[in-house]
Amino acid sequence: MEAELKQEFDNMGIEPSQEVLFRSVDLCSTYNIEDAAEFVEQWVAFSISNLNGDEPSLEHLNEFERKVFQAKRDKELMAANKKKGGKFPTAIANLTHLNDIASSSSNPLAMYGVDDSDVMDEYMQDSGMTEDVDSMPGTPSVLRTPKAKSALARTPARQNETLFSPASYSPIGTPRTHTAAPGSGKIVYTFGNPSLITNAQWSFTTPQPRISIKQLLQHDGNCLGPGTKAKYMFDNLYEKAEIAGDRIFEIGKALCRKVFGEDIDDYDLGQVDMHSQDVIKTIGIVHSDYDGPLDPSSTILVGSNEASCHTVRLNFSKAKSVGIFPGQVIMVSGMNPKGDVFMVEEVITEQNLLPPKPPQIADRLSFVIAAGPYTNDDDLIYDPLQDLVMYLKENRPNVLILCGPFMEADHKVISDNVTLAETFEAFFEKMITGIVEAIGQETTILVVASHRDAHADCVYPTMAIQMKKAFPNVHMLPDPSIVDLNGLVIGMTSTDIVDHILSEELAVNAGDKVKRVVNYLLQQKSFYPLNHPKEDQMCLDSDLANKYARIEKIPNILILPSTQKCFLRVVNGCLAINPGRLADSNGGTFARFIINPPAPKEEANLFNYVGCQVRKV
């Protein structure tokens, strides 16, 4: 745990002393915290809120324990005693209920021990937010209403609006007055230097820098779209085998350079099913011999010769750690005494990767990233999207990135054969037009297609969605895409590859699952290295994926929307962002980040010049 904590502190740009590490390990053990990243993230949030971003010390960690962990434990004990001992008297119960409301709504960072301290007062004043307190005689002041915008302000309640709802001859949802969701405006995840986050300006400043966009994910000089004359589902089994063989050769060669050295051309490798009483190394692609996730008894390795297709079953009983998934090209080291079972001692998946080039931007840029679905699963009223637009009106970023799906083909209302008065294409165009009219044309908008949309092609990779009406600030992108924005390289997809891999992989003592999956993508040089995908999840075109879903160079930012818990992680010099889903039963989220032109001494560490937060809508 000590090594993991040190690594996570290093990722946040913090150099802890040995005493701080010992104390941190003690806190993790005392309060049953198994994830080092979770502990460090809670510390950073607490430090920003209470200590103005100070470095950890023994004194600060003691305060951190008292205000966060002990307070949380005391609250749990009180709740347990209350449940066991019956209800409080009415007056006390009402007062306790009011205090709970105050801590959850007016104080979104209560979980980090933040109360109405001088730090919060100063933060609200800097943000231009004031409070009106309506107090009852003899009771604490618990009701606070923000009058101006704030980074922690709740999304204001609004009248029942259907600006983004499709025209319909059938009911598309139960009419109701929309109010802000519980926890609206709460920051649930933070990455970046505390001083940078504290002084962040999430809106663009005037004059607005000109945004230049160049699509980098191309094949033969063309991006995936109607102009490429690409045809879906024209690949056959022989072509799929050739593509798999090429992947094994390319990635296998990179693995050999890592293991044997860059200057060695003659690699000492054996066939996957070669009999050997000695330790040998072999390369192949991982598959399961039945339809389902990998497990220790079902994993097989397919060799690189697509004509003969040699296979061998893998046994991991001697391996210290394993992290593999179907479709992954790996090198294994071990013995194969009988030729039918390879006794794996080590799994090698890492190759020598070049870190991304530092961003070449000249101006500070602000971004907002949101991922669909944009409406609840039981209606087409699009309340979460309306809330996002209200936030964007007050905090206009330089760039807005919207990842699909926008109207899912398998949405419950659509599946119930609701009769719409307009086509899916017309409704989508109306939605984008409404967003542009609401936030203006100063913000550059990137729209990433999704194979789950009713108006999009249901095949991955997915071509960019076409619109009849063009806006100069709106750019329609295929899924996946890699773009260069003023010298900042961003990779993005709307497909939940993180969840797909986690549901299929075999992982034993493999470390942080988020970093592991992101590293899979970078090491396998693909936005979708999983093979085969679940049939009920997506249709994969192997030929187009081989051309338009490759990650040849690591981007600065990698956007990976997922139903998994939102995350911000630096992997191989790349900041991976999962903004969460805008519409979610537990409260939708989106991400926002700012990036400053890096100083020469800061280029190696994103933590110094990038500030990112995941926020409740």
C-alpha positions as CSV (number, residue, x, y, z in Angstrom):
1,M,0.0,0.0,0.0
2,E,2.9,2.4,0.7
3,A,4.2,2.1,-2.8
4,E,0.7,2.6,-4.3
5,L,0.2,5.7,-2.1
6,K,3.5,7.2,-3.2
7,Q,2.6,6.6,-6.8
8,E,-0.8,8.3,-6.5
9,F,0.8,11.2,-4.6
10,D,3.4,11.5,-7.4
11,N,0.6,11.5,-10.0
12,M,-0.9,14.5,-8.2
13,G,2.4,16.3,-8.1
14,I,2.9,15.8,-4.4
15,E,6.1,14.6,-2.8
16,P,5.2,13.2,0.6
17,S,7.7,12.6,3.3
18,Q,8.3,9.1,4.8
19,E,6.4,10.1,7.9
20,V,3.4,11.2,5.8
21,L,3.4,7.9,3.9
22,F,3.5,5.9,7.1
23,R,0.6,7.9,8.5
24,S,-1.3,7.5,5.3
25,V,-0.9,3.8,5.4
26,D,-2.1,3.8,9.0
27,L,-5.2,5.7,8.0
28,C,-6.0,3.4,5.1
29,S,-5.7,0.4,7.4
30,T,-7.7,2.0,10.2
31,Y,-10.6,3.0,8.0
32,N,-10.5,0.1,5.6
33,I,-9.5,2.0,2.5
34,E,-8.1,-0.4,-0.1
35,D,-7.8,1.9,-3.0
36,A,-4.8,4.3,-2.8
37,A,-6.2,6.5,-5.5
38,E,-9.4,7.0,-3.4
39,F,-7.4,8.1,-0.4
40,V,-5.3,10.6,-2.3
41,E,-8.3,12.0,-4.1
42,Q,-10.1,12.6,-0.8
43,W,-7.0,14.3,0.6
44,V,-6.7,16.6,-2.4
45,A,-10.3,17.6,-2.2
46,F,-9.9,18.2,1.6
47,S,-6.7,20.2,1.1
48,I,-8.3,22.5,-1.5
49,S,-11.4,23.1,0.6
50,N,-9.7,23.5,4.0
51,L,-6.0,24.2,3.6
52,N,-5.8,26.3,0.5
53,G,-4.0,23.4,-1.3
54,D,-1.2,22.9,1.3
55,E,1.1,19.8,1.1
56,P,0.3,16.9,3.5
57,S,1.9,16.9,6.9
58,L,1.3,14.9,10.1
59,E,-0.7,17.8,11.5
60,H,-2.8,18.2,8.4
61,L,-3.4,14.4,8.2
62,N,-4.6,14.4,11.8
63,E,-7.1,17.2,10.9
64,F,-8.0,15.3,7.7
65,E,-8.8,12.2,9.8
66,R,-10.8,14.2,12.4
67,K,-13.0,16.1,9.8
68,V,-13.4,13.4,7.2
69,F,-13.0,9.8,8.5
70,Q,-14.0,10.3,12.1
71,A,-16.9,12.5,11.2
72,K,-18.1,10.0,8.7
73,R,-17.8,7.1,11.2
74,D,-19.6,9.1,13.9
75,K,-22.4,9.9,11.5
76,E,-22.7,6.2,10.6
77,L,-22.8,5.2,14.3
78,M,-25.4,7.8,15.0
79,A,-27.5,6.6,12.1
80,A,-27.2,3.0,13.4
81,N,-28.1,3.9,16.9
82,K,-31.0,5.9,15.7
83,K,-32.3,2.9,13.7
84,K,-31.7,0.6,16.7
85,G,-33.2,2.8,19.4
86,G,-36.2,4.2,17.6
87,K,-37.2,7.6,16.5
88,F,-36.1,10.9,18.1
89,P,-38.7,13.1,19.7
90,T,-40.4,15.2,17.0
91,A,-38.7,18.5,17.6
92,I,-35.2,16.9,17.7
93,A,-36.0,14.8,14.6
94,N,-37.1,17.9,12.7
95,L,-34.0,19.8,13.7
96,T,-31.8,16.8,12.7
97,H,-33.6,16.6,9.4
98,L,-33.0,20.3,8.7
99,N,-29.3,20.0,9.5
100,D,-29.1,17.0,7.1
101,I,-30.7,19.1,4.4
102,A,-28.2,21.9,5.0
103,S,-25.2,19.6,4.9
104,S,-26.3,17.9,1.7
105,S,-27.7,20.8,-0.4
106,S,-25.9,24.0,0.7
107,N,-22.6,22.3,1.5
108,P,-21.7,19.9,-1.4
109,L,-18.2,19.2,0.1
110,A,-19.5,18.1,3.5
111,M,-18.0,14.6,2.9
112,Y,-14.6,16.2,3.1
113,G,-15.2,18.0,6.4
114,V,-16.1,21.4,4.9
115,D,-18.4,23.6,6.9
116,D,-19.2,27.4,6.8
117,S,-15.6,28.2,7.4
118,D,-13.6,31.3,6.3
119,V,-12.3,29.3,3.4
120,M,-15.8,28.7,2.0
121,D,-16.8,32.2,2.6
122,E,-13.8,33.5,0.8
123,Y,-14.5,31.1,-2.1
124,M,-18.1,32.2,-2.4
125,Q,-17.1,35.9,-2.4
126,D,-14.4,35.2,-5.1
127,S,-17.1,33.4,-7.1
128,G,-19.5,36.3,-6.8
129,M,-22.0,34.3,-4.8
130,T,-23.9,35.8,-1.8
131,E,-26.3,34.1,0.6
132,D,-29.6,35.1,2.1
133,V,-30.2,33.3,5.4
134,D,-33.8,32.8,6.5
135,S,-33.6,31.7,10.1
136,M,-36.4,30.6,12.4
137,P,-36.2,31.7,16.1
138,G,-34.4,29.2,18.1
139,T,-33.2,27.1,15.1
140,P,-29.9,27.2,13.2
141,S,-29.7,29.0,9.9
142,V,-30.0,26.2,7.4
143,L,-31.5,27.6,4.2
144,R,-29.2,29.3,1.8
145,T,-30.1,30.4,-1.7
146,P,-27.3,31.4,-4.1
147,K,-28.1,34.5,-6.1
148,A,-25.2,34.4,-8.5
149,K,-23.2,31.8,-10.3
150,S,-20.7,29.6,-8.5
151,A,-18.7,26.6,-9.2
152,L,-20.6,24.8,-6.4
153,A,-24.0,26.4,-7.0
154,R,-26.9,24.1,-7.5
155,T,-28.6,24.1,-10.9
156,P,-31.5,26.5,-10.4
157,A,-35.0,25.1,-10.5
158,R,-37.0,26.0,-13.6
159,Q,-40.4,25.8,-15.1
160,N,-41.5,22.7,-17.1
161,E,-39.7,23.2,-20.4
162,T,-39.6,20.9,-23.4
163,L,-37.2,22.8,-25.5
164,F,-35.4,19.6,-26.5
165,S,-38.3,17.2,-26.6
166,P,-39.3,15.7,-30.0
167,A,-42.7,16.5,-31.5
168,S,-44.9,13.5,-30.8
169,Y,-48.5,12.3,-31.3
170,S,-48.0,10.0,-28.3
171,P,-47.1,10.7,-24.7
172,I,-43.3,10.9,-24.3
173,G,-43.2,11.4,-20.5
174,T,-45.2,12.3,-17.4
175,P,-45.6,16.1,-17.2
176,R,-44.0,17.5,-14.1
177,T,-42.3,20.6,-12.8
178,H,-38.5,20.1,-13.0
179,T,-36.3,20.9,-10.0
180,A,-32.6,20.6,-9.5
181,A,-31.5,17.0,-8.6
182,P,-30.0,16.4,-5.1
183,G,-26.4,17.3,-5.1
184,S,-26.6,19.5,-8.2
185,G,-23.4,21.4,-8.6
186,K,-21.4,19.1,-6.4
187,I,-17.8,18.4,-7.5
188,V,-17.3,14.6,-7.3
189,Y,-13.8,14.3,-8.8
190,T,-10.9,16.7,-9.1
191,F,-7.5,16.6,-10.8
192,G,-4.9,19.3,-11.0
193,N,-2.8,21.6,-8.9
194,P,-4.9,22.9,-6.0
195,S,-3.9,26.5,-6.7
196,L,-4.9,26.1,-10.4
197,I,-8.3,24.7,-9.4
198,T,-8.9,27.4,-6.8
199,N,-8.3,30.2,-9.3
200,A,-9.9,28.5,-12.3
201,Q,-12.1,30.5,-14.6
202,W,-14.3,28.0,-16.4
203,S,-15.7,30.6,-18.9
204,F,-13.7,31.9,-21.8
205,T,-12.3,35.4,-21.7
206,T,-12.5,38.0,-24.4
207,P,-11.0,38.2,-26.9
208,Q,-11.9,34.6,-27.7
209,P,-8.9,32.7,-29.2
210,R,-9.6,31.3,-32.6
211,I,-10.1,27.5,-32.4
212,S,-8.4,25.5,-35.2
213,I,-9.5,21.9,-35.6
214,K,-7.7,19.2,-37.5
215,Q,-8.8,15.5,-37.6
216,L,-5.8,13.2,-37.1
217,L,-7.5,9.8,-37.3
218,Q,-7.3,9.1,-41.0
219,H,-6.6,6.3,-43.5
220,D,-5.1,7.1,-46.9
221,G,-5.5,10.8,-46.0
222,N,-9.3,10.6,-45.4
223,C,-11.4,10.6,-42.3
224,L,-14.3,8.1,-41.8
225,G,-17.3,9.6,-43.6
226,P,-19.5,9.5,-46.7
227,G,-16.6,10.9,-48.8
228,T,-14.4,7.9,-48.1
229,K,-16.8,5.5,-49.9
230,A,-16.5,3.2,-46.9
231,K,-18.8,0.2,-46.9
232,Y,-20.0,-1.5,-43.8
233,M,-19.8,-5.2,-43.0
234,F,-17.9,-6.2,-46.2
235,D,-15.1,-7.9,-44.4
236,N,-15.0,-11.7,-44.5
237,L,-13.5,-14.4,-42.3
238,Y,-10.2,-14.5,-44.3
239,E,-9.8,-10.7,-44.1
240,K,-10.5,-10.9,-40.3
241,A,-7.8,-13.5,-40.0
242,E,-5.3,-11.4,-41.9
243,I,-6.1,-8.4,-39.8
244,A,-5.6,-10.4,-36.6
245,G,-2.3,-11.8,-38.0
246,D,-1.0,-8.3,-38.8
247,R,-1.9,-7.1,-35.3
248,I,0.0,-10.0,-33.7
249,F,3.0,-9.3,-35.9
250,E,3.1,-5.5,-35.2
251,I,2.4,-5.6,-31.5
252,G,4.5,-8.8,-31.1
253,K,7.5,-7.1,-32.7
254,A,7.1,-4.1,-30.3
255,L,7.0,-6.6,-27.3
256,C,10.1,-8.3,-28.6
257,R,12.0,-5.0,-28.8
258,K,11.0,-4.3,-25.2
259,V,12.1,-7.8,-24.0
260,F,15.1,-8.6,-26.1
261,G,16.3,-5.0,-27.0
262,E,15.9,-2.5,-29.7
263,D,18.8,-3.7,-31.8
264,I,18.2,-7.4,-31.9
265,D,16.4,-8.8,-34.9
266,D,16.6,-12.5,-34.1
267,Y,14.1,-13.2,-31.4
268,D,14.2,-16.5,-29.4
269,L,10.5,-17.4,-29.6
270,G,8.6,-20.7,-29.8
271,Q,5.3,-21.7,-31.4
272,V,2.4,-21.5,-28.9
273,D,2.0,-25.3,-28.9
274,M,5.7,-26.3,-28.9
275,H,6.7,-29.0,-26.4
276,S,9.3,-27.7,-24.0
277,Q,10.6,-28.7,-20.6
278,D,12.5,-25.4,-20.4
279,V,11.3,-21.8,-20.1
280,I,10.3,-20.4,-23.5
281,K,8.6,-17.3,-24.7
282,T,5.8,-17.2,-27.3
283,I,3.4,-14.6,-28.7
284,G,-0.3,-14.9,-29.6
285,I,-3.7,-13.4,-29.2
286,V,-6.0,-14.1,-26.2
287,H,-9.4,-15.8,-26.7
288,S,-11.9,-17.7,-24.7
289,D,-13.0,-21.1,-25.7
290,Y,-16.6,-20.5,-24.8
291,D,-19.0,-17.5,-25.0
292,G,-18.5,-15.6,-21.8
293,P,-15.9,-13.6,-19.8
294,L,-12.4,-15.0,-19.5
295,D,-11.6,-17.3,-16.5
296,P,-8.5,-19.3,-15.6
297,S,-9.9,-22.5,-17.2
298,S,-11.2,-21.1,-20.5
299,T,-8.3,-18.9,-21.7
300,I,-6.5,-20.0,-24.9
301,L,-3.7,-18.4,-26.9
302,V,-3.9,-18.3,-30.6
303,G,-0.6,-18.3,-32.6
304,S,0.4,-15.8,-35.3
305,N,0.1,-18.3,-38.2
306,E,-3.4,-17.6,-39.5
307,A,-3.2,-20.4,-42.0
308,S,-2.7,-23.2,-39.4
309,C,-4.2,-21.5,-36.4
310,H,-2.2,-23.2,-33.6
311,T,-3.7,-22.8,-30.1
312,V,-2.8,-23.7,-26.6
313,R,-4.6,-23.5,-23.3
314,L,-3.1,-21.2,-20.7
315,N,-2.6,-22.2,-17.0
316,F,-1.9,-19.2,-14.7
317,S,-1.3,-21.1,-11.4
318,K,2.4,-20.0,-11.3
319,A,1.9,-16.4,-12.4
320,K,2.1,-13.7,-9.8
321,S,-0.3,-11.3,-11.6
322,V,-2.5,-11.5,-14.6
323,G,-4.4,-8.9,-16.6
324,I,-5.7,-10.0,-20.0
325,F,-8.8,-9.7,-22.1
326,P,-10.1,-11.4,-25.4
327,G,-8.4,-9.9,-28.4
328,Q,-5.2,-8.8,-26.6
329,V,-1.8,-9.6,-28.1
330,I,0.5,-10.8,-25.4
331,M,3.8,-12.5,-24.8
332,V,3.9,-15.3,-22.2
333,S,6.9,-16.9,-20.6
334,G,6.8,-20.4,-19.2
335,M,6.8,-24.1,-20.0
336,N,4.7,-26.4,-22.2
337,P,5.6,-30.0,-21.1
338,K,2.9,-31.8,-23.1
339,G,2.1,-29.3,-25.8
340,D,-1.5,-28.8,-24.8
341,V,-1.2,-26.6,-21.7
342,F,1.2,-23.7,-21.4
343,M,2.2,-23.2,-17.8
344,V,2.5,-19.4,-17.6
345,E,5.1,-17.8,-15.3
346,E,4.9,-14.3,-16.6
347,V,2.5,-12.3,-18.9
348,I,4.2,-9.5,-20.8
349,T,2.0,-6.8,-22.3
350,E,4.1,-3.6,-22.0
351,Q,6.0,-2.2,-25.0
352,N,8.1,1.0,-25.3
353,L,5.7,3.8,-25.8
354,L,6.6,7.4,-26.6
355,P,4.9,9.9,-24.3
356,P,2.7,12.5,-26.0
357,K,4.2,15.7,-27.1
358,P,3.4,18.6,-24.7
359,P,0.5,20.8,-25.8
360,Q,1.6,23.6,-28.2
361,I,-1.3,25.9,-27.2
362,A,-0.7,29.7,-27.0
363,D,-3.8,30.6,-25.0
364,R,-5.7,29.2,-22.0
365,L,-8.6,27.0,-23.1
366,S,-11.6,25.8,-21.2
367,F,-13.6,22.7,-22.1
368,V,-16.9,21.0,-21.1
369,I,-17.4,17.3,-21.8
370,A,-20.8,15.6,-21.6
371,A,-21.8,12.1,-22.7
372,G,-25.2,10.6,-23.4
373,P,-27.8,9.6,-22.7
374,Y,-29.1,13.1,-22.4
375,T,-32.6,12.2,-21.2
376,N,-33.9,9.8,-18.5
377,D,-34.7,6.2,-19.4
378,D,-38.4,6.6,-19.0
379,D,-39.1,9.8,-21.0
380,L,-38.0,12.0,-23.9
381,I,-38.2,15.3,-22.1
382,Y,-34.4,15.8,-21.9
383,D,-34.3,17.5,-18.5
384,P,-30.6,16.7,-17.9
385,L,-29.7,18.3,-21.3
386,Q,-31.7,21.4,-20.3
387,D,-29.8,21.6,-17.0
388,L,-26.5,21.4,-18.9
389,V,-27.5,24.2,-21.2
390,M,-28.4,26.4,-18.3
391,Y,-24.9,25.8,-16.9
392,L,-23.3,26.6,-20.2
393,K,-25.2,29.9,-20.5
394,E,-23.5,31.0,-17.3
395,N,-20.1,29.3,-17.9
396,R,-19.4,29.4,-21.6
397,P,-16.3,27.3,-22.4
398,N,-14.1,27.6,-25.4
399,V,-14.9,24.1,-26.5
400,L,-18.0,21.9,-25.8
401,I,-17.6,18.2,-26.5
402,L,-20.8,16.2,-26.8
403,C,-20.6,12.4,-27.1
404,G,-23.6,10.3,-28.1
405,P,-26.0,8.6,-27.7
406,F,-28.5,11.5,-28.2
407,M,-31.6,9.4,-28.8
408,E,-31.0,5.7,-28.2
409,A,-32.5,3.3,-30.6
410,D,-33.4,0.9,-27.7
411,H,-34.8,3.7,-25.4
412,K,-37.8,2.5,-23.5
413,V,-40.2,5.1,-25.0
414,I,-39.1,4.4,-28.5
415,S,-39.2,0.7,-28.0
416,D,-42.8,1.1,-26.9
417,N,-43.6,2.3,-30.5
418,V,-44.3,5.9,-29.6
419,T,-45.5,7.9,-32.6
420,L,-43.2,10.9,-33.2
421,A,-44.3,13.7,-35.4
422,E,-40.8,14.2,-36.8
423,T,-38.0,11.9,-38.0
424,F,-35.0,11.0,-35.7
425,E,-32.8,13.0,-38.0
426,A,-35.0,16.1,-37.8
427,F,-35.2,15.9,-34.0
428,F,-31.4,15.6,-33.7
429,E,-30.9,18.6,-35.9
430,K,-33.4,20.5,-33.8
431,M,-31.5,19.5,-30.6
432,I,-28.1,20.8,-32.0
433,T,-29.8,24.0,-33.2
434,G,-31.3,24.6,-29.8
435,I,-27.9,24.2,-28.1
436,V,-26.3,26.6,-30.5
437,E,-29.0,29.2,-30.1
438,A,-28.8,28.9,-26.3
439,I,-25.0,29.3,-25.8
440,G,-24.1,31.2,-29.0
441,Q,-21.6,30.6,-31.7
442,E,-18.5,31.7,-29.8
443,T,-18.1,28.2,-28.3
444,T,-16.8,25.5,-30.6
445,I,-19.0,22.4,-30.4
446,L,-17.7,18.9,-31.2
447,V,-20.4,16.2,-31.7
448,V,-19.2,12.6,-31.6
449,A,-21.5,10.0,-33.2
450,S,-22.7,6.8,-31.5
451,H,-23.8,3.5,-33.0
452,R,-26.5,3.4,-30.3
453,D,-28.3,6.4,-31.8
454,A,-31.6,5.8,-33.7
455,H,-30.4,8.2,-36.4
456,A,-26.9,6.9,-36.8
457,D,-25.3,3.9,-38.4
458,C,-25.5,0.9,-36.0
459,V,-21.9,-0.2,-36.8
460,Y,-18.6,0.6,-35.1
461,P,-16.6,2.6,-36.2
462,T,-19.5,5.0,-36.7
463,M,-19.5,7.6,-39.4
464,A,-20.1,11.3,-38.5
465,I,-23.8,12.3,-38.4
466,Q,-24.8,14.5,-41.2
467,M,-26.9,17.7,-40.7
468,K,-28.8,19.7,-43.4
469,K,-28.2,22.9,-41.5
470,A,-24.5,23.8,-41.0
471,F,-23.1,26.0,-38.2
472,P,-19.6,27.4,-38.4
473,N,-18.8,26.4,-34.8
474,V,-20.3,22.9,-34.9
475,H,-18.1,20.0,-36.1
476,M,-19.6,16.5,-36.6
477,L,-17.1,13.8,-35.8
478,P,-17.0,10.0,-36.3
479,D,-16.6,7.5,-33.4
480,P,-13.8,7.3,-32.6
481,S,-11.9,10.5,-33.4
482,I,-8.6,12.1,-32.6
483,V,-8.4,15.9,-33.2
484,D,-5.8,18.6,-32.8
485,L,-7.2,21.7,-31.2
486,N,-4.7,24.6,-31.3
487,G,-1.9,22.2,-30.6
488,L,-3.8,20.1,-28.0
489,V,-4.4,16.5,-29.1
490,I,-7.6,14.9,-27.9
491,G,-8.8,11.4,-28.5
492,M,-12.5,10.7,-28.0
493,T,-15.1,7.9,-28.3
494,S,-18.7,7.5,-27.4
495,T,-18.4,3.7,-27.0
496,D,-18.1,2.3,-23.5
497,I,-14.9,0.3,-24.1
498,V,-14.0,0.6,-20.4
499,D,-17.1,-1.3,-19.3
500,H,-16.9,-3.8,-22.2
501,I,-13.3,-4.8,-21.3
502,L,-13.9,-5.0,-17.5
503,S,-16.8,-7.3,-18.1
504,E,-14.7,-9.7,-20.2
505,E,-11.2,-9.6,-18.7
506,L,-9.3,-11.9,-16.4
507,A,-7.5,-9.9,-13.7
508,V,-5.6,-11.2,-10.7
509,N,-3.4,-8.9,-8.7
510,A,-3.5,-6.5,-11.6
511,G,-3.7,-3.1,-9.8
512,D,-6.0,-0.2,-10.5
513,K,-8.6,-1.3,-13.0
514,V,-9.0,2.1,-14.6
515,K,-5.3,2.5,-15.3
516,R,-5.2,-1.1,-16.4
517,V,-7.9,-0.6,-19.0
518,V,-6.6,2.7,-20.3
519,N,-3.1,1.1,-20.6
520,Y,-4.7,-1.7,-22.6
521,L,-5.9,0.8,-25.2
522,L,-2.5,2.5,-25.5
523,Q,-0.5,-0.7,-25.5
524,Q,-2.8,-2.4,-28.1
525,K,-2.9,0.9,-30.1
526,S,-6.7,0.7,-30.6
527,F,-9.8,2.4,-29.3
528,Y,-11.5,-1.0,-29.4
529,P,-9.0,-3.9,-29.0
530,L,-11.7,-6.2,-27.5
531,N,-12.4,-9.1,-29.8
532,H,-15.1,-10.4,-30.0
533,P,-17.5,-7.8,-28.7
534,K,-20.8,-8.9,-27.2
535,E,-23.3,-9.4,-29.9
536,D,-26.0,-7.5,-28.0
537,Q,-23.6,-4.6,-27.4
538,M,-22.4,-3.6,-30.9
539,C,-21.7,-4.6,-34.5
540,L,-17.9,-4.4,-35.1
541,D,-16.5,-3.9,-38.6
542,S,-13.0,-5.3,-38.4
543,D,-11.8,-3.8,-41.6
544,L,-12.9,-0.3,-40.7
545,A,-11.8,-0.6,-37.1
546,N,-8.3,-1.6,-38.4
547,K,-8.3,1.7,-40.4
548,Y,-10.2,4.2,-38.3
549,A,-10.0,3.0,-34.7
550,R,-6.2,3.0,-34.2
551,I,-4.2,5.0,-31.7
552,E,-0.8,5.4,-33.4
553,K,0.4,8.1,-31.0
554,I,-0.7,8.8,-27.5
555,P,-2.9,11.9,-27.2
556,N,-2.7,14.5,-24.5
557,I,-6.3,13.9,-23.5
558,L,-8.4,10.7,-23.9
559,I,-12.1,10.9,-23.4
560,L,-13.7,7.5,-22.4
561,P,-17.4,7.9,-21.4
562,S,-18.5,4.9,-19.3
563,T,-21.2,3.7,-17.0
564,Q,-18.3,2.9,-14.6
565,K,-17.6,5.4,-11.8
566,C,-16.3,8.6,-13.3
567,F,-12.5,9.0,-13.2
568,L,-9.6,11.2,-14.0
569,R,-6.3,9.3,-14.4
570,V,-2.9,10.0,-15.9
571,V,-1.6,7.0,-17.8
572,N,1.6,7.1,-19.9
573,G,1.5,10.9,-19.9
574,C,-2.2,11.0,-21.1
575,L,-5.1,12.3,-19.0
576,A,-8.0,9.8,-19.3
577,I,-11.4,11.4,-18.6
578,N,-14.7,9.6,-17.9
579,P,-17.2,12.4,-17.5
580,G,-20.0,9.9,-16.5
581,R,-23.4,10.0,-18.0
582,L,-25.4,13.2,-18.2
583,A,-28.6,11.2,-17.4
584,D,-28.2,8.8,-14.6
585,S,-30.5,7.4,-11.9
586,N,-27.9,8.4,-9.3
587,G,-27.5,11.9,-10.7
588,G,-25.9,12.8,-14.0
589,T,-22.4,14.2,-14.3
590,F,-20.2,16.0,-16.8
591,A,-16.6,17.1,-16.9
592,R,-14.9,20.4,-17.3
593,F,-11.3,21.3,-17.6
594,I,-9.0,24.1,-18.3
595,I,-5.5,24.0,-19.7
596,N,-2.8,26.7,-19.6
597,P,0.1,27.0,-21.9
598,P,2.7,24.9,-20.1
599,A,6.0,26.5,-19.1
600,P,9.1,24.6,-20.3
601,K,9.8,23.2,-16.8
602,E,6.1,22.0,-16.4
603,E,5.7,20.2,-19.7
604,A,6.4,16.7,-18.3
605,N,3.6,16.8,-15.7
606,L,0.0,17.5,-16.7
607,F,-0.8,18.1,-13.1
608,N,0.9,21.5,-13.2
609,Y,-1.1,23.1,-16.1
610,V,-4.3,21.1,-16.4
611,G,-7.2,21.5,-14.0
612,C,-10.2,19.1,-14.3
613,Q,-13.3,18.4,-12.4
614,V,-16.3,16.1,-12.7
615,R,-19.5,17.9,-11.6
616,K,-23.1,16.9,-10.9
617,V,-25.4,18.4,-13.4
